[in-house]
Each structure stands twice: as C-alpha cells, then as structure tokens.
Amino acid sequence: TVATTLIQKGTLKVGDVFVAGETSGKVRALFSTDGKTRLKEAGPSFPINVVGFSEGCPAAGDMMVVAENEPLAREIAMNRQRIAREKESLSYQSTLMQSVTDAFTGEGKIRKEMCVVVKADVQGSAEALTRALTELRLENDESYVVIKVLVSDVGEVTKTDVAVASVTSDTTILAFGTAATMAAMDDARVLGVPIEYFSIVYDAIESVESRMQEVLSPTPEGEYVGSAIVQEVFNIGKTGNIAGSKCLDGIIKKGSNVRVLRGDKILIESTVKTLRNFKVS
C-alpha cells in the first residue's frame, strides 16, 4: 500500500517504524509525489509517497507518527482498531434499539435498503462518497429508504466486488475516478450487476437518489403483483373514499403503487395507504 503524506515536523527516513491512524508499518521506500525520484529521507513541508504499510490503509487526514519500535507501533494500532470497533458497535446498537422502539410503538415505517459497492481512486474520495450516501434518506407515508454500503475501498473494480454485489439483488457498483478490470466487467455482464462511473460526487448522489425513489415508490409499469375489482366505494368524511375490493389474483400489499382503470381509461394512479380484511358472513 502506498500513501501520500506531508512531513510537518522532523525527518522521515527509510527504515523508520510508524503508526498512521489504525495501521502501522515500516518505511520500505520513499518516492517523490511524481513517482520518479527515490529518496532516503524527507524533511518538513516535503510531500512524499510512503511504501511500507503492513496491512490496510490509513484514512485521509490521519496523523503519521514515527514509533520507537515495531511492537509498540503494532500495539498502538491494535488499540485504535479496538476503539473504532467499540464505537461502531455502539452505533449499531443505537440503530437497533430505535428500530425495536418503532416496531413496538407502532409508529415505525417499513424500512427498505438499497445496497451499493463504492470503489474510488483515493481513500479520501471513497470516504467522502460513503459518508454522503449513508446520510441519504427518502420516505413517504408508509416506508423509507436508506443506503447500505457493502464495500468502500480504493482501487479498480474487481471480480470480488462484483461477487459481493451479486449476493444482494439490485446492488449497484459505483466506480469513482477508477475503472473496472476486464474480468470484472465480464462477470458483471453475466450476473446483471450494474457498474456506474463517476468523477463528481454530486452526480453519483443524484444517480443514487433516483434509484432510491424507484425503490421507495415503484412505478405502475414495474413488476406486476396482483389485481382486484372494486365492488363498492365508501365515503368516510375527511378520510376520503375507501374502495371495497375483491382480490382477483396475486397479492395486494400496503405501499404498492396502483392504477385504477375503468375500461381502458386510467382514472387515477396512487398508492395503497391502508389495508383491512373483512370476512363475509
């Protein structure tokens, strides 16, 4: 793994042991940012490419600090990883508790998820796009849609990314400033996994929001699930008209989009707000 850093204090030399965020390593090589010049050391205000991360990649903005020895560097990195896991666990528990509370109070809406895989050219772009996507939320009277990021990583779109995306239906791979390997494109074509390419964050967000709208409220031209015949219409004051109907085939689900027809004329396009089942004695 190669990371670009700007020396702020002291001198970084080949062979130095370091800690950067939740990762550690030993400087194997130093290069100028254009990759043409190999260096033995670098001083303050000097941007360089560092080779030597033992595992993973630091987040953009993490401080890189030289440590006394490798055991100490690994210990610091492991402690930071543990703290990060604990924070993630607390966030998950908070979300789970809110979902349970909504379910028992009866005020919760139906939760829908749209899954994506994010690949970017640099770590900073991957983090920025992932953060923006996880903050998206669309809702209506019956349900809401949020984004679940299955993978957020740096590099080309690979066969592994396509395999992950294919597990969950309707998952999209977002390639930001990067490309896909030929093998990945072949697999995506066979498995029906869409790969979208972007260079501007707002374009990616706009595309995802458009797909979220489709998940939240599918168009009547979408998948056919059932039909019913209206047998009687009841007017319930401020509530409006209620259609007493008999299901002819398939299923009728709350939140589904419906098209009311009289002959070949479309009277109205709407959604199923509520459902009640009445038995005929």
Steps between C-alpha positions, in 0.01 A plus 500: 500500500624846409390815684581864434598708801634846578775515760415760765777449756830313509641267234355176362758244391500162331482237776295712743214324681176699503133511601233661280144491627405135557795364298872458558800414290865555415622735228624277217542776245439872450412657166427850378131559424563464125647154567820571307748565782587253775599664830685392815334758725262796494469811719227749595261634232610226259218290344601139440361156418564245776525125434488259793155468657473153651123467456212721396514864412469806726209739462552837336606751766650243742822612672811296419737473798838324524512241783795363698455140385266267313333335804405842637368612160287185466364538853393860436335404170315205661371720783369753248331220303333375820369849581364535145320163528345602830372825350355311203331253736342781703370661181349168386335440838351851494353440153365159605338644813329770294364238258364290789342807660329594174367147459343486848352849492341427163631827363784349301492500122606213277877513459645438155869481418683567178845341491806644323868418460733803495842491331709816460841610381606634842395436860374855552255473211374160619438636850329819380266314264421231758421763764270689262317182397439374855337833586243469219140416595177515301159430651128511445197419716567125512874443471847645474815412307860520621834405345708203617862511381621141468857591403691830504854461372776638280601359161347351188170316501594133524327164464473489880302826502263364237456178699412698814251716307333198339403352838241774563250575224500843335844591642692761300878541481612866504844552347625849592805612303599140435430224247401134505718211392400308187429191711275705731307647205447153354367367833278807546349447157427133573360561850306813403683729746503864384829694523469879486796734452526848652753779545276743692349413840173685434442300180538175693263617773240614244512161328461315831210722608323421172535127569384552859182663371433191288549276806275722714219527249524267199317619191177325396687383191726297732457142618141373493397351836122474487162651413164565669151608399328788680158382624390802703633847590450641851536870581648545849488876555845657526666165438369499144380211286571140590481235229340176616678255269540132430845366413483308173858373474845544652530714814418856603761654733502817706718761332462350151433732210160449337327609182119522506342428160148535363502314174818616327497841671737574791301667780782547752852385587574483872633278779331263745486701825332243726359149476219341700366148462127441545340154500160455340260306726 
